């Protein structure tokens, strides 16, 4: 069955450090890829998405993600994190033939310390 | 301006009770969803509706019954609540032609005692 995995469950960084959160999926067909963020006490918001074209996608708040098809990965990056980036980050995928159903990873809790 | 709203935000109830969670969106979307987020933060779709018709019905106990009175509302009714139903329930909405871009509500934290 198709699945999405996020191996980093908890990440703690200092402000200005660089961030990379891993996301891998298991499916041999066409996928659409997403990163959502959930700030403390807030609802899920879309950070960025990839459907096709340039595999390097830029999202809001300085985030970007790169789709590497050969590695089945869509890692999220930010060159310099801020305290306000403290949140839960979810990778999500839709698979062709999956009826546009979003399948989420288990999330990565990011804490940025001052 | 609240795009997707849910009520209540918190719900504490006893096992065996019946409860409802309401969801409304003012984005003009025609497709709405219910997700369940368990204690390990795993988020899984339960149902989706398009123009009041059921599209997706995942393997969910039939104690859970969604109801869509119109395309701006999708309510979730749960009968005979069980301890394992404790979770955060998120409503979301989208356009049918762009179902991958979903807008989420703030969630309803349900605790069954």
Interface residues (C-beta under 8 A of the other chain):
Chain A: X32 X34 X36 X42 X43 X44 X45 X46 X49 X51 X88 X90 X94 X99 X100 X101 X102 X104 X106 X107 X109
Chain B: X4 X40 X41 X42 X43 X44 X45 X48 X55 X56 X90 X92 X99 X100 X101 X102 X103 X104 X105 X106 X107
